[in-house]
């Protein structure tokens, strides 16, 4: 019997050449505990990915995604299907309220290439979730190609 795939909707939120990421809670029973990842979450039954990403981002950081949100791609592995959206972050970091996760921050291109970023709250360098790092590297390549 095949395992039911989990569908999630996540957002690449960018501001100039930085990307907003969430430092996931450091609790063992979640995927990638203590890793940096993109904001988003599970798609509820009957919900479309584009509705889910708007709801999740609003729940997690109090940010209403702008109308220019668009689908970037879909990344599936043996347990999760990630529906990835992109949108500009049109507010300052201090206007966001972190309701879920350990920390949040604007991650630089260098951080993404190195696969790690410093967290003020954790007081240490924490790794990027490998799949989230790959998505951001793909996004940056796509941006350079499409200008």
Residue frames relative to the residue before (quaternion, step in Angstrom):
aa qw qx qy qz dx dy dz
X 1.0000 0.0000 0.0000 0.0000 0.00 0.00 0.00
X 0.3665 -0.7580 0.4943 0.2162 3.57 -0.77 1.00
X 0.5164 -0.6516 0.4806 0.2789 3.49 -1.14 0.82
X 0.4811 -0.6595 0.4972 0.2939 3.58 -1.04 0.81
X 0.3636 -0.7283 0.5378 0.2192 3.59 -0.79 1.01
X 0.3592 -0.6982 0.5785 0.2210 3.55 -1.11 0.76
X 0.1841 -0.7727 0.5978 0.1078 3.58 -0.90 0.92
X 0.0144 -0.7882 0.6149 -0.0215 3.56 -0.87 1.01
X 0.2364 -0.7285 0.6224 0.1613 3.54 -1.28 0.48
X 0.0028 -0.8112 0.5832 -0.0431 3.58 -0.73 1.08
X 0.3108 -0.7825 0.5238 0.1295 3.55 -1.18 0.63
X 0.2608 -0.6807 0.6622 0.1737 3.52 -1.11 0.87
X 0.0234 -0.7944 0.6063 -0.0265 3.58 -0.42 1.23
X 0.0320 -0.8406 0.5397 -0.0318 3.56 -0.48 1.17
X 0.0833 -0.7463 0.6598 0.0265 3.50 -1.28 0.68
X 0.7797 -0.1235 -0.0101 0.6138 3.54 -0.33 1.31
X 0.7517 -0.3514 0.2379 0.5048 3.64 -0.60 -1.01
X 0.5562 0.5519 -0.4204 0.4575 3.56 1.06 0.82
X 0.2622 -0.7741 0.5649 0.1134 3.53 -1.23 0.59
X 0.4011 -0.7120 0.5232 0.2418 3.56 -0.92 0.93
X 0.0285 0.7958 -0.6028 0.0506 3.53 -0.80 1.05
X 0.3593 -0.7055 0.5786 0.1958 3.50 -1.33 0.54
X 0.2897 -0.6964 0.6216 0.2118 3.53 -1.03 0.82
X 0.3613 -0.7666 0.4930 0.1968 3.54 -0.43 1.25
X 0.6197 -0.5447 0.4110 0.3877 3.54 -1.17 0.64
X 0.4101 -0.7207 0.5099 0.2288 3.55 -1.06 0.78
X 0.3754 0.7023 -0.5136 0.3194 3.56 0.70 1.15
X 0.5542 -0.7071 0.3416 0.2759 3.55 -0.73 1.15
X 0.7123 0.4915 -0.2916 0.4073 3.64 1.00 -0.62
X 0.6159 0.5042 -0.3820 0.4696 3.63 1.18 0.32
X 0.5917 -0.5499 0.4456 0.3858 3.55 -1.27 0.35
X 0.8557 0.0303 -0.0588 0.5133 3.59 -0.92 0.94
X 0.0594 0.8192 -0.5676 0.0570 3.65 0.63 1.02
X 0.8345 0.1771 -0.1438 0.5015 3.57 -0.92 0.91
X 0.5606 0.5674 -0.4012 0.4503 3.58 1.24 0.38
X 0.4911 -0.6029 0.5327 0.3342 3.54 -1.30 0.43
X 0.0736 0.7919 -0.6026 0.0659 3.57 -0.99 0.85
X 0.5915 -0.5491 0.4451 0.3879 3.54 -1.32 0.06
X 0.5315 -0.6208 0.4660 0.3391 3.57 -1.15 0.57
X 0.4572 0.6497 -0.5214 0.3115 3.54 -1.15 0.70
X 0.0579 -0.8209 0.5668 0.0384 3.54 -1.24 -0.19
X 0.8153 -0.2977 0.2084 0.4509 3.51 -1.38 -0.27
X 0.3710 -0.6779 0.5912 0.2309 3.51 -1.17 0.75
X 0.3770 -0.7426 0.5134 0.2070 3.57 -0.71 1.11
X 0.6310 -0.5213 0.3914 0.4206 3.62 -1.16 0.46
X 0.8173 0.2282 -0.1914 0.4932 3.56 -0.92 0.95
X 0.5975 0.5629 -0.3506 0.4508 3.58 1.31 -0.05
X 0.3554 -0.6993 0.5674 0.2504 3.60 -1.09 0.65
X 0.6512 -0.5389 0.3505 0.4034 3.62 -1.12 0.55
X 0.6742 0.5009 -0.3212 0.4374 3.63 0.91 -0.80
X 0.6295 0.4935 -0.3332 0.4991 3.61 1.10 -0.60
X 0.6469 0.5430 -0.3145 0.4333 3.58 0.96 -0.90
X 0.6703 0.4966 -0.3239 0.4463 3.61 0.85 -0.89
X 0.6361 0.5197 -0.3329 0.4630 3.61 1.01 -0.76
X 0.6618 0.5059 -0.3012 0.4640 3.59 0.94 -0.91
X 0.6810 0.5071 -0.2940 0.4388 3.57 0.84 -1.01
X 0.6719 0.4907 -0.3045 0.4638 3.60 0.88 -0.93
X 0.6323 0.5193 -0.3249 0.4744 3.58 1.03 -0.78
X 0.6680 0.4970 -0.2961 0.4680 3.62 0.95 -0.90
X 0.7430 0.4612 -0.2387 0.4222 3.58 0.85 -0.99
X 0.8386 0.0902 -0.0235 0.5367 3.62 0.95 -0.79
X 0.5017 -0.6860 0.4156 0.3240 3.60 1.24 0.16
X 0.5175 0.6372 -0.4118 0.3956 3.59 1.18 0.54
X 0.2825 -0.7288 0.6017 0.1644 3.54 -0.87 1.03
X 0.3939 -0.7250 0.5087 0.2457 3.58 -0.57 1.12
X 0.4703 -0.6861 0.4755 0.2863 3.59 -0.94 0.86
X 0.6813 -0.5097 0.3342 0.4054 3.61 -1.21 0.43
X 0.6741 0.5203 -0.3059 0.4257 3.63 1.09 -0.57
X 0.3177 0.7246 -0.5384 0.2902 3.58 1.16 0.53
X 0.0335 0.8038 -0.5928 0.0376 3.58 -0.95 0.84
X 0.5639 -0.5978 0.4469 0.3533 3.53 -1.22 0.48
X 0.2644 -0.7669 0.5653 0.1493 3.58 -0.92 0.92
X 0.7534 -0.3068 0.2382 0.5306 3.56 0.90 -0.87
X 0.3650 -0.6982 0.5716 0.2292 3.50 -1.37 -0.07
X 0.0863 -0.7928 0.6034 0.0024 3.57 -0.81 1.05
X 0.0050 -0.8161 0.5769 -0.0336 3.56 -0.57 1.14
X 0.0455 -0.7456 0.6613 0.0686 3.53 -1.15 0.67
X 0.7668 -0.3988 0.2223 0.4511 3.61 -1.15 -0.24
X 0.7800 0.3090 -0.1992 0.5064 3.62 1.17 -0.11
X 0.8035 0.2150 -0.0870 0.5482 3.60 1.11 -0.64
X 0.1702 -0.7206 0.6606 0.1241 3.53 -1.17 0.77
X 0.1361 -0.8071 0.5730 0.0420 3.57 -0.56 1.20
X 0.1717 -0.7500 0.6338 0.0800 3.56 -0.69 1.17
X 0.1316 -0.8409 0.5246 0.0177 3.57 -0.38 1.28
X 0.1070 -0.7832 0.6122 0.0216 3.54 -0.90 1.05
X 0.2154 -0.7623 0.5955 0.1339 3.55 -1.25 0.42
X 0.1375 0.7695 -0.6151 0.1028 3.54 -1.12 0.74
X 0.4968 -0.6327 0.4875 0.3396 3.56 -1.13 0.54
X 0.3560 -0.6749 0.5985 0.2442 3.54 -1.22 0.60
X 0.1357 -0.8593 0.4927 0.0198 3.56 -0.25 1.31
X 0.6724 0.4209 -0.3032 0.5280 3.59 1.26 0.28
X 0.5611 -0.5736 0.4622 0.3775 3.55 -1.28 0.29
X 0.6695 -0.5206 0.3641 0.3849 3.55 -1.23 0.57
X 0.6840 0.5032 -0.2954 0.4378 3.60 0.96 -0.84
X 0.6073 0.5348 -0.3617 0.4631 3.61 1.28 -0.06
X 0.6176 0.5273 -0.3403 0.4741 3.57 1.31 -0.12
X 0.2251 -0.7539 0.6018 0.1371 3.56 -1.14 0.63
X 0.2950 -0.7666 0.5467 0.1626 3.57 -0.60 1.16
X 0.0791 -0.8230 0.5625 -0.0012 3.57 -0.39 1.27
X 0.7815 0.1704 -0.0938 0.5928 3.56 1.24 -0.31
X 0.7072 0.4068 -0.3210 0.4809 3.55 -0.82 0.98
X 0.6032 -0.5885 0.4359 0.3158 3.50 -1.42 0.23
X 0.7790 -0.0864 0.1162 0.6101 3.58 1.03 -0.84
X 0.1132 -0.7536 0.6327 0.1374 3.55 -1.31 0.09
X 0.0928 0.8070 -0.5792 0.0678 3.54 -1.15 0.49
X 0.4917 -0.6108 0.5257 0.3300 3.50 -1.37 0.29
X 0.2147 -0.8026 0.5532 0.0610 3.51 -0.52 1.28
X 0.3708 -0.7497 0.5092 0.2028 3.59 -0.88 0.96
X 0.6751 -0.4683 0.3762 0.4283 3.56 -1.32 0.24
X 0.6325 0.5392 -0.3219 0.4534 3.57 1.03 -0.84
X 0.6284 0.5315 -0.3263 0.4650 3.60 0.99 -0.89
X 0.6621 0.5159 -0.3069 0.4485 3.58 0.91 -0.96
X 0.6645 0.4959 -0.3059 0.4680 3.59 0.91 -0.90
X 0.6949 0.4592 -0.2737 0.4810 3.60 1.03 -0.78
X 0.3939 -0.7535 0.4505 0.2725 3.59 1.24 -0.37
X 0.7370 0.3084 -0.2242 0.5580 3.56 1.18 0.54
X 0.0612 -0.7892 0.6109 0.0158 3.54 -1.25 0.48
X 0.4909 -0.6593 0.4895 0.2911 3.55 -1.11 0.73
X 0.1673 -0.7597 0.6199 0.1027 3.57 -1.06 0.77
X 0.4542 -0.6857 0.5120 0.2478 3.54 -0.82 1.12
X 0.7030 0.4808 -0.2678 0.4504 3.58 0.87 -0.99
X 0.6928 0.4403 -0.2768 0.4996 3.60 0.92 -0.87
X 0.3226 -0.7719 0.4863 0.2524 3.57 1.19 -0.56
X 0.7366 0.3227 -0.2153 0.5541 3.57 1.19 0.48
X 0.5694 -0.5517 0.4766 0.3799 3.52 -1.36 0.20
X 0.0962 -0.7929 0.6013 0.0232 3.58 -0.87 1.00
X 0.5162 -0.6669 0.4382 0.3109 3.62 -1.05 0.66
X 0.4469 -0.6229 0.5581 0.3174 3.54 -1.30 0.38
X 0.5286 -0.5850 0.4967 0.3629 3.57 -1.10 0.64
X 0.5362 -0.6762 0.3908 0.3201 3.63 -0.69 1.04
X 0.6814 0.4731 -0.3106 0.4641 3.60 0.89 -0.83
X 0.6385 0.5186 -0.3256 0.4662 3.60 1.05 -0.72
X 0.6091 0.5333 -0.3389 0.4793 3.57 1.09 -0.74
X 0.6634 0.5078 -0.3084 0.4548 3.60 0.90 -0.92
X 0.6322 0.5301 -0.3261 0.4615 3.60 0.98 -0.86
X 0.6878 0.4759 -0.2905 0.4649 3.61 0.88 -0.92
X 0.6286 0.5136 -0.3414 0.4739 3.61 1.01 -0.71
X 0.6304 0.5161 -0.3251 0.4801 3.61 1.01 -0.78
X 0.6493 0.5309 -0.3062 0.4503 3.55 0.96 -0.94
X 0.6658 0.4953 -0.3039 0.4680 3.59 0.93 -0.90
X 0.6302 0.5158 -0.3318 0.4761 3.59 1.00 -0.77
X 0.6435 0.5314 -0.3004 0.4618 3.56 0.97 -0.93
X 0.6496 0.5254 -0.2973 0.4622 3.58 0.98 -0.94
X 0.6659 0.4964 -0.3067 0.4649 3.61 0.97 -0.87
X 0.6606 0.4993 -0.3058 0.4698 3.58 1.02 -0.78
X 0.7706 0.3638 -0.1990 0.4839 3.59 0.82 -0.98
X 0.4241 -0.7359 0.4383 0.2941 3.56 1.33 -0.11
